[in-house]
Amino acid sequence: MYNSDNNFALIIGVGGNDIEYTVNDAKMLHKNLTDKDLIGYPEENVILITQDQATQKGILDAFDKLRKKTDEDSTILLYYSGHGGKYPSKHKFFLQPSDMTADNVEETMITAKELKEKINALPSNKLVLFLDCCHAEGMVQSGINGLYGMAQKLNDEQGIWIMASCQDNQKSYGGGDFGLSFFTHALLNVLAGKHAKPFTDPEVSMMDVVEHIFNEVPKLATIHAEDADGNAAVQTPYFKTQMSENLILSHFPKNAQDHETIIAELEPNLEALDEERFIKLIRSMEAVGRVEDAINALNKNKRTKSDPDLMEALGDLYRNHYIKHRLQKEGEEALEIYKKAHELAVKTEDEEQVFTNAVKIAFMLAKLDGSKKEMREYAALALSAADNYVYDSVPKFVTMAEASIYLGDLEASKKHYAVVDTKSGIRFKMKCYERAFLIYDTLFDPRNEQDPFILYLKDTLLT
């Protein structure tokens, strides 16, 4: 079982007569995060401030308190539910604490700059910020909407995932029968593993959260809310990230049918399983930490030496272990296994396995600082095989996009990622971004976050 002792959270629910449910948002998130049978953050690690506590001073002091509690290895969840403000003439975005009135906006606002400074002062680089903000009715300023604009401004230097509940020209909805904002309702469901039935993953990642919120919130707004003209409401969440790796937010929720169930069902019949269920068993063993057992099962399976799919699965085990622990031996083992899988795929004329394994060989050669000439040769093989593949599958275009990076043809890579964008869901695109970032960062060593190719990847795969 995962240890949540180094997971921390700061939860802010401002409240107010027109958005009382924002206090419920904060309290429910606190309840779920600290429930030992659900998500299991230690009670002392979660700071909750609402209503009279959520003043300008109270919010800024809470960030300082969080900074003293955390270290560089902490995972930190930051959450704000309340009003978001904007001065259109100044393009100035701010949070509205509970002590703000129409007469003291300048004195009490928390600007994007101040929030960024507080976030940058936190020692960890594993940060996620949720902004669930409605526009402020009755404020003197016009055009006060959700904090999409603030999310755009927070180009954090450490690395952070940011989700805003709506775009800059939209309102964030909630209340009614829900008693919560639609955004937080969706967030609570996915953190508790209620976003999928059966929920078989051992953890809930930021990818899960983004995918579910993007799917669920627009539907909830359309069904349960109306805009000022009486039409079905439109609410589209927004997110951005500086992170190159996924972030795990909760582990083994109580309602999960986890991988142990799959293992208990399939492992007794290991020898009789077909390829699909055998690989499913292998993935579940890996997920619960039984990597050696998974490797042994593949090595003992008589089909592995003649089946490129099973050989690739074996290579994936070593590759994933290498990426996580940076052990040279595992990386070299992954490289050799992918080469064997590629040879098998060529021999058996398994066209898709030819290009998927060739591009994985190129990846391992790049990460292991192997021969760049050999890396480019395998990338060229992958590109050619994928280009000649008759079916326009997503793996085909992902392979062509990645192979083009190895070959230094970034314009071609962009073209292929544009196709991936039209054919894939957001979760898959986020995984593609992770791999693309790793490849590009390894080969080109970009010196700043405004690198044109990185910006293109973000705009295409993370929007």
C-alpha positions as CSV (number, residue, x, y, z in Angstrom):
1,M,0.0,0.0,0.0
2,Y,1.3,3.4,-0.9
3,N,2.4,5.7,1.9
4,S,0.7,9.1,1.8
5,D,2.8,10.6,4.6
6,N,4.4,13.1,2.3
7,N,1.2,14.2,0.5
8,F,0.1,17.7,1.5
9,A,-2.8,20.0,0.5
10,L,-4.0,23.6,1.0
11,I,-7.7,23.9,0.5
12,I,-9.4,27.3,0.3
13,G,-13.2,27.8,0.2
14,V,-14.0,31.5,0.3
15,G,-17.9,31.4,0.5
16,G,-20.2,34.3,0.1
17,N,-23.9,34.8,-0.2
18,D,-24.0,34.0,-3.9
19,I,-21.6,31.1,-3.8
20,E,-22.1,29.4,-0.5
21,Y,-21.4,26.1,-2.1
22,T,-17.7,26.9,-2.4
23,V,-17.4,26.2,1.3
24,N,-19.0,22.8,0.7
25,D,-16.5,22.3,-2.1
26,A,-13.6,22.9,0.2
27,K,-15.0,20.8,3.1
28,M,-15.9,17.8,0.9
29,L,-12.5,17.8,-0.7
30,H,-10.9,18.0,2.8
31,K,-13.1,15.1,4.0
32,N,-12.2,12.9,1.0
33,L,-8.5,13.6,1.1
34,T,-8.2,12.8,4.8
35,D,-10.5,9.7,4.8
36,K,-8.1,6.8,5.7
37,D,-10.4,4.4,3.9
38,L,-10.5,6.5,0.7
39,I,-7.5,8.8,-0.2
40,G,-5.7,8.8,3.1
41,Y,-3.7,12.1,3.3
42,P,-2.7,12.6,7.0
43,E,-5.0,15.0,8.7
44,E,-2.1,17.2,9.9
45,N,-0.9,17.5,6.3
46,V,-4.1,19.2,5.0
47,I,-4.7,22.8,5.7
48,L,-8.4,23.9,5.3
49,I,-9.4,27.6,5.5
50,T,-12.9,28.8,4.7
51,Q,-15.1,32.0,5.0
52,D,-13.7,34.3,7.8
53,Q,-10.4,32.5,7.7
54,A,-10.0,32.9,4.0
55,T,-9.0,36.6,4.2
56,Q,-6.0,38.0,2.2
57,K,-3.8,37.5,5.3
58,G,-5.3,34.1,6.1
59,I,-4.6,32.8,2.6
60,L,-1.1,34.1,2.3
61,D,-0.2,32.9,5.8
62,A,-1.6,29.4,4.9
63,F,0.9,29.2,2.0
64,D,3.8,30.1,4.5
65,K,2.5,27.4,6.8
66,L,2.5,24.9,4.0
67,R,6.0,25.8,3.0
68,K,7.3,25.0,6.4
69,K,5.6,21.6,6.4
70,T,6.8,20.4,3.0
71,D,10.1,19.3,1.4
72,E,11.4,18.7,-2.1
73,D,9.9,15.2,-2.2
74,S,6.4,16.3,-1.2
75,T,3.4,16.1,-3.4
76,I,1.3,19.2,-3.0
77,L,-2.3,19.8,-4.0
78,L,-3.5,23.4,-3.9
79,Y,-7.2,24.2,-4.3
80,Y,-9.2,27.4,-4.4
81,S,-13.0,27.7,-4.7
82,G,-14.4,31.2,-4.7
83,H,-14.6,34.3,-6.8
84,G,-12.0,35.2,-9.5
85,G,-11.5,38.7,-10.6
86,K,-10.0,40.6,-13.6
87,Y,-9.4,44.3,-14.4
88,P,-10.0,44.2,-18.2
89,S,-8.2,47.5,-18.7
90,K,-5.1,46.2,-17.0
91,H,-5.4,42.6,-17.9
92,K,-4.8,42.0,-14.2
93,F,-6.1,38.8,-12.6
94,F,-6.7,38.2,-9.0
95,L,-8.3,36.0,-6.3
96,Q,-11.0,37.5,-4.1
97,P,-10.5,36.7,-0.4
98,S,-13.4,36.9,2.0
99,D,-12.5,40.4,3.3
100,M,-12.8,42.0,-0.2
101,T,-15.6,44.5,-0.8
102,A,-16.3,46.8,-3.7
103,D,-14.4,49.5,-1.9
104,N,-11.2,47.8,-1.0
105,V,-10.3,45.7,-4.1
106,E,-6.8,47.1,-4.5
107,E,-5.9,46.6,-0.9
108,T,-7.2,43.0,-0.5
109,M,-6.8,41.3,-3.8
110,I,-4.4,38.4,-4.3
111,T,-2.8,38.9,-7.7
112,A,-1.5,36.3,-10.0
113,K,2.0,37.6,-9.3
114,E,1.6,37.2,-5.5
115,L,0.2,33.7,-6.0
116,K,3.1,32.7,-8.2
117,E,5.6,34.0,-5.7
118,K,3.9,31.9,-2.9
119,I,3.9,28.8,-5.2
120,N,7.5,29.2,-6.2
121,A,8.5,29.4,-2.5
122,L,7.2,25.9,-1.9
123,P,10.1,23.4,-2.0
124,S,8.5,20.7,-4.1
125,N,8.3,20.4,-7.8
126,K,5.3,18.1,-7.7
127,L,2.5,20.6,-7.5
128,V,-1.0,20.7,-8.8
129,L,-3.3,23.8,-8.5
130,F,-7.1,23.7,-9.0
131,L,-8.8,27.0,-9.5
132,D,-12.6,26.7,-9.2
133,C,-13.8,30.2,-9.6
134,C,-17.1,31.9,-10.5
135,H,-17.4,35.5,-11.7
136,A,-18.2,38.0,-9.0
137,E,-21.7,39.4,-9.4
138,G,-22.1,43.0,-8.3
139,M,-18.4,43.9,-8.4
140,V,-17.5,47.3,-9.7
141,Q,-15.3,45.8,-12.4
142,S,-16.9,44.4,-15.5
143,G,-15.9,41.1,-17.2
144,I,-15.0,39.3,-14.1
145,N,-14.9,35.6,-15.0
146,G,-13.2,32.4,-14.3
147,L,-9.5,32.2,-13.8
148,Y,-8.4,30.8,-17.1
149,G,-6.6,34.0,-17.5
150,M,-4.8,33.6,-14.2
151,A,-3.8,30.0,-15.1
152,Q,-2.3,31.4,-18.3
153,K,-0.2,33.9,-16.3
154,L,1.2,31.3,-13.8
155,N,4.2,30.2,-15.8
156,D,5.7,28.5,-12.7
157,E,9.4,28.0,-12.8
158,Q,9.4,24.7,-10.8
159,G,6.8,22.7,-12.7
160,I,3.1,22.6,-11.9
161,W,-0.2,21.3,-13.2
162,I,-2.9,23.9,-13.3
163,M,-6.6,23.3,-13.9
164,A,-9.1,26.1,-14.1
165,S,-12.8,25.3,-14.0
166,C,-13.7,27.4,-17.1
167,Q,-12.3,29.5,-19.9
168,D,-11.8,33.2,-19.5
169,N,-15.0,34.2,-21.2
170,Q,-17.2,31.7,-19.3
171,K,-18.8,31.4,-15.9
172,S,-18.1,28.5,-13.5
173,Y,-21.4,26.9,-12.4
174,G,-22.6,24.9,-9.4
175,G,-25.0,24.8,-6.5
176,G,-28.6,23.6,-6.9
177,D,-29.2,19.9,-6.1
178,F,-25.5,19.3,-6.2
179,G,-24.6,21.6,-3.3
180,L,-21.2,21.8,-5.0
181,S,-19.6,23.3,-8.1
182,F,-19.8,21.0,-11.1
183,F,-16.0,21.2,-11.4
184,T,-15.4,20.1,-7.8
185,H,-18.1,17.4,-8.1
186,A,-16.2,15.9,-11.0
187,L,-12.9,16.3,-9.1
188,L,-14.2,14.4,-6.0
189,N,-15.5,11.6,-8.1
190,V,-12.3,11.0,-9.9
191,L,-10.1,11.2,-6.8
192,A,-12.3,8.6,-5.2
193,G,-12.1,6.3,-8.2
194,K,-15.7,6.8,-9.1
195,H,-15.0,7.9,-12.7
196,A,-14.8,4.4,-14.1
197,K,-16.7,1.1,-13.3
198,P,-15.0,-1.2,-12.6
199,F,-12.1,1.0,-11.5
200,T,-9.1,-1.3,-11.8
201,D,-6.1,1.0,-11.6
202,P,-4.1,1.1,-8.4
203,E,-3.8,4.8,-8.4
204,V,-5.5,8.0,-9.7
205,S,-3.2,10.2,-11.7
206,M,-3.4,13.8,-12.9
207,M,-4.1,12.3,-16.4
208,D,-7.2,10.6,-15.0
209,V,-8.3,13.9,-13.4
210,V,-7.9,16.0,-16.5
211,E,-9.6,13.4,-18.7
212,H,-12.6,13.0,-16.4
213,I,-13.1,16.7,-15.8
214,F,-12.9,17.6,-19.5
215,N,-15.5,14.9,-20.2
216,E,-17.8,15.5,-17.3
217,V,-18.0,19.3,-16.5
218,P,-19.3,20.4,-19.9
219,K,-22.1,17.8,-19.7
220,L,-23.1,18.8,-16.2
221,A,-23.2,22.5,-17.2
222,T,-25.3,21.8,-20.3
223,I,-27.8,19.6,-18.4
224,H,-28.1,21.4,-15.0
225,A,-27.4,25.1,-15.7
226,E,-28.6,28.0,-17.9
227,D,-26.8,31.2,-18.9
228,A,-28.2,34.7,-18.5
229,D,-30.3,34.3,-21.7
230,G,-31.9,31.0,-20.6
231,N,-29.8,28.9,-22.9
232,A,-27.9,25.7,-21.9
233,A,-24.8,26.8,-20.1
234,V,-21.4,26.3,-21.6
235,Q,-18.5,25.6,-19.3
236,T,-15.2,24.3,-20.7
237,P,-12.3,23.6,-18.2
238,Y,-8.8,24.6,-19.0
239,F,-5.4,23.2,-18.0
240,K,-1.7,23.7,-18.6
241,T,1.4,22.0,-17.2
242,Q,5.1,22.5,-17.0
243,M,5.5,18.9,-15.9
244,S,7.2,16.3,-18.1
245,E,5.9,13.4,-15.9
246,N,2.5,12.3,-14.7
247,L,1.5,13.1,-11.1
248,I,-0.2,10.6,-8.8
249,L,-2.9,12.2,-6.5
250,S,-4.5,9.2,-4.8
251,H,-3.8,5.5,-4.3
252,F,-6.0,2.5,-4.0
253,P,-9.4,4.2,-3.3
254,K,-11.6,2.0,-1.2
255,N,-14.1,1.4,-4.0
256,A,-11.4,0.2,-6.4
257,Q,-11.4,-3.3,-7.8
258,D,-7.6,-3.2,-8.0
259,H,-5.1,-5.3,-9.8
260,E,-4.9,-7.8,-7.0
261,T,-8.4,-9.0,-8.1
262,I,-7.2,-9.4,-11.7
263,I,-4.1,-11.3,-10.5
264,A,-6.2,-13.6,-8.2
265,E,-8.5,-14.4,-11.2
266,L,-5.8,-15.0,-13.9
267,E,-2.6,-16.2,-12.2
268,P,-3.9,-19.7,-11.3
269,N,-4.6,-20.3,-15.0
270,L,-1.4,-18.6,-16.2
271,E,-0.4,-21.4,-18.6
272,A,-3.8,-21.5,-20.3
273,L,-4.4,-17.8,-20.8
274,D,-4.6,-16.4,-24.3
275,E,-2.2,-13.5,-25.3
276,E,-4.6,-10.7,-24.4
277,R,-5.4,-11.9,-20.9
278,F,-1.8,-13.0,-20.3
279,I,-0.6,-9.4,-21.1
280,K,-3.3,-8.1,-18.8
281,L,-2.0,-10.2,-16.0
282,I,1.5,-9.0,-16.7
283,R,0.4,-5.4,-16.5
284,S,-1.4,-6.0,-13.2
285,M,1.7,-7.7,-11.7
286,E,3.8,-4.7,-12.7
287,A,1.2,-2.2,-11.2
288,V,1.4,-3.8,-7.8
289,G,5.1,-4.0,-7.8
290,R,5.6,-7.7,-8.8
291,V,7.9,-6.8,-11.6
292,E,10.2,-9.8,-11.1
293,D,7.2,-12.2,-11.1
294,A,6.0,-10.6,-14.3
295,I,9.4,-11.0,-15.9
296,N,9.6,-14.6,-14.8
297,A,6.2,-15.4,-16.1
298,L,7.1,-14.0,-19.5
299,N,10.4,-15.8,-19.6
300,K,8.8,-19.1,-18.7
301,N,6.0,-18.7,-21.3
302,K,7.0,-20.8,-24.3
303,R,5.4,-18.3,-26.7
304,T,7.5,-15.3,-25.7
305,K,10.5,-16.3,-27.8
306,S,8.4,-16.5,-30.9
307,D,5.8,-13.8,-30.3
308,P,6.8,-10.1,-30.8
309,D,3.9,-8.9,-28.7
310,L,5.0,-10.8,-25.7
311,M,8.6,-10.0,-26.3
312,E,7.7,-6.3,-26.5
313,A,5.8,-6.6,-23.2
314,L,9.0,-8.0,-21.6
315,G,11.0,-5.1,-23.0
316,D,8.4,-2.6,-21.6
317,L,8.9,-4.1,-18.1
318,Y,12.6,-3.4,-18.2
319,R,12.2,0.0,-19.9
320,N,9.6,1.2,-17.3
321,H,11.9,0.0,-14.4
322,Y,14.8,1.8,-16.1
323,I,12.9,5.1,-16.5
324,K,11.8,5.0,-12.8
325,H,15.1,3.9,-11.2
326,R,17.7,4.8,-13.9
327,L,19.5,1.5,-13.5
328,Q,21.8,1.0,-16.5
329,K,21.5,-2.8,-16.5
330,E,17.7,-2.6,-16.9
331,G,18.0,-0.1,-19.7
332,E,20.5,-2.3,-21.6
333,E,18.2,-5.3,-21.1
334,A,15.3,-3.4,-22.5
335,L,17.3,-2.4,-25.6
336,E,18.3,-6.0,-26.3
337,I,14.8,-7.3,-25.8
338,Y,13.3,-4.7,-28.1
339,K,15.8,-5.7,-30.8
340,K,14.7,-9.3,-30.5
341,A,11.1,-8.3,-30.7
342,H,11.8,-6.2,-33.8
343,E,13.6,-9.2,-35.4
344,L,10.6,-11.4,-34.6
345,A,8.2,-8.9,-36.0
346,V,10.1,-8.7,-39.3
347,K,10.3,-12.5,-39.4
348,T,6.6,-13.0,-38.7
349,E,5.6,-10.0,-40.9
350,D,3.8,-8.4,-38.0
351,E,3.8,-4.9,-39.6
352,E,2.7,-2.9,-36.5
353,Q,5.2,-4.5,-34.2
354,V,7.9,-3.8,-36.7
355,F,7.6,0.0,-36.3
356,T,6.5,0.1,-32.6
357,N,9.6,-1.9,-31.6
358,A,11.9,0.0,-33.9
359,V,10.9,3.3,-32.4
360,K,11.4,1.9,-28.9
361,I,14.9,0.8,-29.8
362,A,15.6,4.4,-30.9
363,F,14.3,5.6,-27.6
364,M,16.5,3.3,-25.5
365,L,19.6,4.2,-27.6
366,A,18.9,7.9,-27.0
367,K,18.3,7.5,-23.2
368,L,21.4,5.2,-22.8
369,D,23.5,7.6,-24.8
370,G,24.2,4.9,-27.4
371,S,25.2,5.2,-31.0
372,K,23.3,8.2,-32.5
373,K,23.9,6.7,-35.9
374,E,22.2,3.4,-34.9
375,M,19.4,5.4,-33.2
376,R,18.7,7.3,-36.5
377,E,18.8,4.0,-38.5
378,Y,16.1,2.5,-36.3
379,A,14.1,5.7,-36.4
380,A,14.2,5.6,-40.2
381,L,13.1,2.0,-40.2
382,A,10.2,2.9,-37.9
383,L,9.2,5.9,-40.0
384,S,9.3,3.9,-43.2
385,A,7.4,0.9,-41.8
386,A,4.7,3.1,-40.2
387,D,4.4,5.2,-43.4
388,N,3.8,2.0,-45.4
389,Y,1.3,0.6,-42.9
390,V,-2.1,0.5,-44.7
391,Y,-4.2,1.4,-41.7
392,D,-4.3,5.0,-40.4
393,S,-4.1,3.9,-36.7
394,V,-3.0,6.2,-33.9
395,P,0.1,4.2,-33.2
396,K,1.2,4.7,-36.8
397,F,1.1,8.5,-36.5
398,V,2.6,8.5,-33.0
399,T,5.5,6.4,-34.3
400,M,6.0,8.7,-37.3
401,A,6.0,11.8,-35.0
402,E,8.5,10.3,-32.6
403,A,10.7,8.9,-35.3
404,S,10.8,12.4,-37.0
405,I,12.2,13.9,-33.7
406,Y,15.1,11.3,-33.7
407,L,15.8,12.2,-37.3
408,G,15.7,15.9,-36.5
409,D,12.8,16.7,-38.8
410,L,10.7,18.7,-36.3
411,E,8.3,20.1,-39.0
412,A,7.3,16.5,-40.0
413,S,6.9,15.6,-36.4
414,K,4.5,18.5,-35.9
415,K,2.5,17.4,-38.9
416,H,2.1,13.9,-37.5
417,Y,1.3,15.1,-34.0
418,A,-1.5,17.3,-35.5
419,V,-3.1,14.0,-36.8
420,V,-2.7,12.4,-33.4
421,D,-4.5,15.4,-31.9
422,T,-7.5,14.8,-34.1
423,K,-7.6,11.1,-33.5
424,S,-7.0,10.8,-29.7
425,G,-8.5,11.6,-26.4
426,I,-6.8,14.0,-24.0
427,R,-5.4,11.2,-21.8
428,F,-3.6,9.5,-24.7
429,K,-2.3,12.9,-25.9
430,M,-0.9,13.6,-22.5
431,K,1.1,10.4,-22.6
432,C,2.3,11.3,-26.1
433,Y,3.4,14.7,-24.7
434,E,5.4,13.0,-21.9
435,R,7.3,10.7,-24.4
436,A,7.9,13.5,-26.9
437,F,9.2,15.8,-24.1
438,L,11.6,13.1,-22.9
439,I,12.9,12.4,-26.4
440,Y,13.3,16.1,-27.3
441,D,14.8,17.0,-24.0
442,T,17.3,14.1,-24.3
443,L,18.4,15.0,-27.8
444,F,18.1,18.7,-28.1
445,D,18.6,19.9,-24.5
446,P,16.2,22.9,-24.8
447,R,17.4,25.8,-22.6
448,N,14.1,27.5,-21.9
449,E,10.4,26.7,-21.6
450,Q,9.7,29.0,-24.6
451,D,11.4,26.6,-26.9
452,P,9.2,26.6,-30.1
453,F,8.9,22.8,-30.4
454,I,7.9,22.4,-26.7
455,L,5.4,25.2,-27.1
456,Y,3.9,23.5,-30.1
457,L,3.7,20.2,-28.2
458,K,1.9,21.9,-25.4
459,D,-0.5,23.8,-27.7
460,T,-1.3,20.7,-29.7
461,L,-1.4,17.8,-27.2
462,L,-2.2,19.6,-23.9
463,T,-4.9,22.0,-24.9
